[in-house]
């Protein structure tokens, strides 16, 4: 990874659903959002940190929303959708992409905290615009297309004690 510069402006975008499902399916543990934010900013200038979350009426989720805000993330909350057949869906892919493109005009680096391969085209677009893209995810749960499209990748699985509670 090339050296990081203190003058770089960084936006941190955390796909909380992706991180939650990855950390729970692989390790049955929660993400340490303080460590994630510290690693993503890495002594550079933080412009904005957003955590994209889904409200699913599960226990303790309001406390989680407050906790990530106390850490320094702006929570963007969307209600889960339940369809007539009983299936449920909740994701922020379009919202994350729109925010990344908009913020890309004001930052040098987008730290994308997700392993979702749907963001590989977003990475390519941002890089074409001159924005550095750093992906933070668990290697076993991260899309190869996404990793190939990013400038750098931090495998959170290699530092479980740092990134997991």
N, C-alpha and C positions, 0 to 999 in steps of 0.2 A: 504494500500500500504506500502511495506517495506520501511525503510529509504533509501534515495538516498545518494550516496556518491560522494563527490566532485572529487574523483579520477576516477570515471566512465567515460569512453569514449563513446560518443553518436553520432549516425548518425540519422538525421531527414529526413524522406522521405515523401514528401507531394504529395498526389494524387490530384492535383488541380482540375481536372474535377469532381471527386467525391465530394470534398468539395464545389465546386461552385454550383453543382446541389442540394446538400443537403441544403446549406444555402439559396439558392434562392427559392427552393420549400417550405421550412418550414418557412422562415422569410423574404424573399425578400431583403436580405442584403448580403454584401460581407464579406469575411473572413479578419480578422486583422492578417496578416502574421507576423507582429512584435510580437504580443502577443503570437501567436502560437509557434514561434521559441523560445521565452523566456520561455514559459511554458514547452516545450519539452526538452530544454537543462537544465533548472532548476539548474543553478550554477555548472553544470558539464562541462567536457571538450568536446567541439564540435569538432568532427572530420570532418564531412561533412554534409551539409544541401542541399538537392536537391528538387526542385519543378518541377514536371512533368506536362507539359502543352501541349495543343493542339492548333495549329495555325488554326483558322477557318475564317480568314479574317473578323473578327468582329471589330466594332469601339473600339478604345483605347486599343487593345490587346498588341500592341508594348510597350505602356506606362506601362502596367501591367507587362510585361516581365522585363522591366528595373527596375520597382519598387521592384519586388521581389528580383532581383539581388542586389539592393542597400540595402535591408533589411539584406541580408546575405545568401540567397539561390542561389544555382547554378541552373539556369533554363535549363531544358532539354526539347527541343521543337520538336514536331512532327506535321507534316501537317495532317489535317483531310483527310480521304479517302472518295471519293464519288464513289459509284458503279453505274453500268449501269442503274439500276432501280431507281436511284435518292436517294437511302438511303445513309446515312453517318455514318461513324464509326471512332472513335478516342479514343484509350485507351492505357495506358502504363502498363498494368498488367504484361506482360512478362518482360519488362524493369525494372520495380520496383522490381520484384522478383529476377532477376539476380543481380541487384545492391545490394539488401539486403543480398543475400547469399554471394556475394563477400565482401561487407563491414563487414558482420558478423564475418569474420576472423580477423578484426582489431579493433572491438569495443566491449564494454560490453553491450550496450543497442542500440536497434533499436526502434526509435519512429516512428511508422507508422501512418501517418495522413490520414486516410481513413476509411470508414465504409463498404467497399466492401468485401463481404463474400468470394470472390475468393482468398483472402489472408489468409484464415484460415489455409490452409495446409502449407503456408510459415511460419506462426507463429509457428506452431508445429515443423517444421524443425529447425528454428532458436533456439527455446527453447531447443531442443534436442542437439544442438551444444553448449549450455551453454550461449546463448545470451538472455538477458532479452528483452521482447517485450512489449512496451507500446503503446496502441492504443489511438489516439485522433480522435473523431468523434462526430456526433450528435446522441444521443441515439435512437431517433425515426427513424433514417435513417441508423442505423448500423445493420449489420448482427449478429444474436445471435451466429452463428458458429464462427465468427471472435472474438467476445468478449470472448467466452468460451476458445478460443485457445491462447489468450493473457495473459501475466502476470498481466497487469493492464489496466484499461480503464478510460480515462478522458472524461466525457460526456460534450462536449462543449455547449450543450443546457442548462446546469445548470449554465453556466457563460456567457450568451449571451453578456452582456455588456463588458466582457473582450475579447471575441473571434470574435465578429462581429462589423463591422464598421457601 
